[in-house]
Structures are given as structure tokens and as C-alpha cells.
């Protein structure tokens, strides 16, 4: 049911100002009159309004985001990518920070008007001073912790990174830090830094630590380079000496081994010969004890035979018996060398 609009007369020309005011009030009252609804219509409107209000709690988190649910402004939950629901506004609201972006923090750069090169000087394990520059690559791991648990997360990250780098370099000698241990320092710094950040609940994930420069301070770099060159010369001389030792010692050991083996062979041969002579002597002695005359005569003949075997000339007694039968069978020819020498001597005498 609707109410009929009241009748009113149009103002006529010449009407007084008070009449104009009355007519204006009447028109305004007519304009503000609303149509009346029944109870069923009112319930439908309320239901639609309630559905619209509840639907405001449906939200979607993108793949590169995390959803943070705030209940009356306080962080209560973190949701992952996908379709979710929270209590409608003003009870709960949702924010969607980006968490996949890779951020970079530069270490060793002067920050502030009072900063100086002393801020990036670090003490090594052998009590030397170096200056180190590096870069920290990081991203948000837990957006709730990152936004609501730490007041200034990037400042905290810088302080923790400098502390971790100093702790790692403090365990390294300067020569290792300047040469072959740079990657090891970066890896250990990443591990130590991540432990610090997790313990403080910063919600930051360290992707990579990259060392860009590790050098001695500018004031002493020339002297340091002289020391390094002297150490390089020392190391080169040591390597040359080691190479010479590696060359000469094996040869000396080989020569000593050869001499030792020859001595062992000579000893074995001398012992065997001595043992053979001793056994031969004992055998002859056994024979001599059994037949002294025969053994003595045999030893005499063997001795004469050994002497005559070395003789170049043999003189025979013509008065001996059986000479005619023996002489043709005796080798009276002289060796060629001695015969040639006798012929030359005879020619000279003529």
C-alpha cells in the first residue's frame, strides 16, 4: 500500500513570501514520503543485505602473495594462495603483501653522515684487519612476521648480516679470506644469518650471500702487498726445494737399495763359496784320514796339473822313461799372443 500524495495548490503570482515558505514545506514533505512495504518485503531486503555483507568476506590470494587476516586491526592468521573466507568487515579485513620478489641489501656501504670506512673493517682469525663488501639477496618467507613482529625488518637484516659476516671472518686467517675461502665464507655467512633471522622471528628468507670485495685497509694495502709478495717468494722457494727433494731422494733411495742388494748377493755368494770350500776341505780330510799316501799323491798331482795348466812352456827331461811315447801327445804349442811376441823378439836380436 502506498500513501496518496497530499493535494496542494501551485503558487500564484503575487503570493506573499510566507505563502511561498508554506508551499516549499509542503513540497518537501511530499518528496520525503516513502512507499510503505509489508513485513515479507522488509525481510527479503534484510536477507539480501545480509548476504551482500557476508559475501564481502570472500577473498582470493594470488600466487605471488600471502593473505594476512586482521581482526579489529590485529594479525591473527596467514593464508596461502587460493580462495578463502574471513569474517566480514569491520570485524576482519585482509591485506595481500607480495612475497616472491627478490630484494637486495648492500653491505659495506656508508649509511648516514657519520659513517666511515671503519664501519666495514673486520678482524680476521689471525688478528689482521680487512674491509669487506657484499650483497644479501632475500625475500619474505612469512609476511605476518615480517610486517607485525619486527619494527624495521630491513634495518634488522642489515645488523644481523654484518654480525654474521664478522663472526665468520673472525674464524678465518687473512690469507684464506683473500683467496680460496671466499665462497666458503659466503656460504657460512648465509647459514649463520638465517639462524639469527629465524631466532628473531623476522619472517625473512636469505636466498644468497655474495661477497664482492675483501681487501686490507687502504692505508696499509701497499705494505700488505709487499708482505704477500715476500710470502709468495717464500712459498715458491719452498716448492722448488720440495721438488728437488722429491727428485733426488727417490734416486738416492734407489741407489742405496741397489747397493744393498749387490752387497746381499755378494755376501750370499761369498758365504756359499766359503761353505763349499769348507765342505770340500772336510771331504778331502776324510779321504786323507782313510788313505794318507794316495791322497797326498793325488793332491800333489792336482797341484802340479794346476801349475802346468798356466805354464806357456814345458821342458822335459830326455833321460826320463817313456818320453817318446808321451811327447807327441803333449800340447807344446804356445799361445798365439806369446808366439808372436817371441817372433818379434827374435827378429830384433838378428
URBEL-V649810 format. One record per residue. RES is the residue in one small letter. SS is DSSP state (H for helix, E for strand, C for the rest). BURIAL is + if it has 9 or more other ideal C-beta (glycine too) atoms within 8 Angstrom, else -. Layout:
# URBEL-V649810
((RES/SS/BURIAL) (RES/SS/BURIAL))
This chain:
# URBEL-V649810
((x/C/-) (x/C/-) (x/C/-) (x/C/-) (x/C/-) (x/C/-) (x/C/-) (x/C/-) (x/C/-) (x/C/-) (x/C/-) (x/C/-) (x/C/-) (x/C/-) (x/C/-) (x/C/-) (x/H/-) (x/H/-) (x/H/+) (x/H/+) (x/H/-) (x/H/-) (x/H/+) (x/H/-) (x/H/-) (x/H/+) (x/H/+) (x/H/-) (x/H/+) (x/H/+) (x/H/-) (x/H/-) (x/C/-) (x/C/-) (x/C/-) (x/C/-) (x/C/-) (x/C/-) (x/H/-) (x/H/-) (x/H/-) (x/H/+) (x/H/-) (x/H/-) (x/H/+) (x/H/-) (x/H/-) (x/H/-) (x/H/-) (x/H/-) (x/H/-) (x/H/-) (x/H/-) (x/H/-) (x/H/-) (x/C/-) (x/C/+) (x/E/-) (x/E/+) (x/E/-) (x/E/+) (x/C/-) (x/C/-) (x/C/-) (x/E/+) (x/E/+) (x/E/+) (x/E/+) (x/E/+) (x/E/+) (x/E/+) (x/C/-) (x/C/-) (x/E/-) (x/E/+) (x/E/-) (x/E/-) (x/E/+) (x/E/+) (x/C/-) (x/C/-) (x/E/-) (x/E/-) (x/E/+) (x/E/-) (x/C/+) (x/C/-) (x/C/+) (x/C/-) (x/C/-) (x/C/-) (x/E/+) (x/E/-) (x/E/+) (x/E/-) (x/E/+) (x/E/+) (x/E/-) (x/C/+) (x/C/-) (x/C/-) (x/C/-) (x/E/-) (x/E/-) (x/E/+) (x/E/+) (x/E/+) (x/C/+) (x/C/-) (x/C/-) (x/C/-) (x/C/-) (x/C/-) (x/C/-) (x/C/-) (x/C/-) (x/H/+) (x/H/-) (x/H/-) (x/H/+) (x/E/+) (x/E/+) (x/E/+) (x/C/+) (x/C/+) (x/C/-) (x/C/-) (x/C/+) (x/E/+) (x/E/+) (x/E/+) (x/E/+) (x/E/+) (x/E/+) (x/E/+) (x/E/+) (x/E/+) (x/E/+) (x/E/+) (x/E/+) (x/C/+) (x/C/+) (x/H/+) (x/H/+) (x/H/+) (x/H/+) (x/H/+) (x/H/-) (x/C/+) (x/C/+) (x/C/-) (x/C/-) (x/H/+) (x/H/-) (x/H/-) (x/H/+) (x/H/+) (x/H/+) (x/H/-) (x/H/+) (x/H/+) (x/H/+) (x/H/+) (x/H/+) (x/H/+) (x/H/+) (x/H/+) (x/H/+) (x/H/+) (x/C/+) (x/C/-) (x/C/+) (x/C/+) (x/H/+) (x/H/-) (x/H/+) (x/H/+) (x/H/+) (x/C/-) (x/C/-) (x/C/+) (x/H/+) (x/H/-) (x/H/-) (x/H/+) (x/H/+) (x/H/+) (x/H/+) (x/H/+) (x/H/+) (x/H/-) (x/H/+) (x/H/+) (x/H/+) (x/H/-) (x/H/+) (x/H/+) (x/H/-) (x/H/-) (x/H/+) (x/C/-) (x/C/+) (x/C/+) (x/E/+) (x/E/-) (x/E/+) (x/E/-) (x/E/-) (x/E/+) (x/E/+) (x/E/+) (x/E/-) (x/E/+) (x/E/+) (x/E/-) (x/E/+) (x/C/+) (x/H/-) (x/H/-) (x/H/-) (x/H/+) (x/H/-) (x/H/-) (x/H/+) (x/H/-) (x/H/-) (x/H/-) (x/H/-) (x/H/-) (x/H/-) (x/H/+) (x/H/-) (x/H/-) (x/H/-) (x/H/-) (x/H/-) (x/H/-) (x/H/-) (x/H/-) (x/H/-) (x/H/-) (x/H/-) (x/H/-) (x/H/-) (x/H/-) (x/H/-) (x/H/-) (x/H/-) (x/H/-) (x/H/-) (x/H/-) (x/H/-) (x/H/-) (x/H/-) (x/H/-) (x/H/-) (x/H/-) (x/H/-) (x/H/-) (x/H/-) (x/H/-) (x/H/-) (x/H/-) (x/H/-) (x/H/-) (x/H/-) (x/H/-) (x/H/-) (x/H/-) (x/H/-) (x/H/-) (x/H/-) (x/H/-) (x/H/-) (x/H/-) (x/H/-) (x/H/-) (x/H/-) (x/H/-) (x/H/-) (x/H/-) (x/H/-) (x/H/-) (x/H/+) (x/H/-) (x/H/-) (x/H/+) (x/H/+) (x/H/-) (x/H/-) (x/C/-) (x/H/-) (x/H/-) (x/H/-) (x/H/+) (x/H/+) (x/H/-) (x/H/-) (x/H/+) (x/H/-) (x/H/-) (x/H/-) (x/H/-) (x/H/-) (x/H/-) (x/H/-) (x/H/-) (x/H/-) (x/H/-) (x/H/-) (x/C/-) (x/C/-) (x/C/-) (x/C/-) (x/C/-) (x/C/+) (x/C/-) (x/C/-) (x/C/-) (x/C/-) (x/C/-) (x/C/-) (x/H/+) (x/H/-) (x/H/-) (x/H/+) (x/H/+) (x/C/-) (x/C/-) (x/C/-) (x/C/-) (x/C/-) (x/C/-) (x/C/+) (x/C/-) (x/H/-) (x/H/-) (x/H/+) (x/H/+) (x/H/-) (x/H/-) (x/H/+) (x/H/-) (x/H/-) (x/H/-) (x/H/-) (x/H/-) (x/H/-) (x/H/-) (x/C/-))
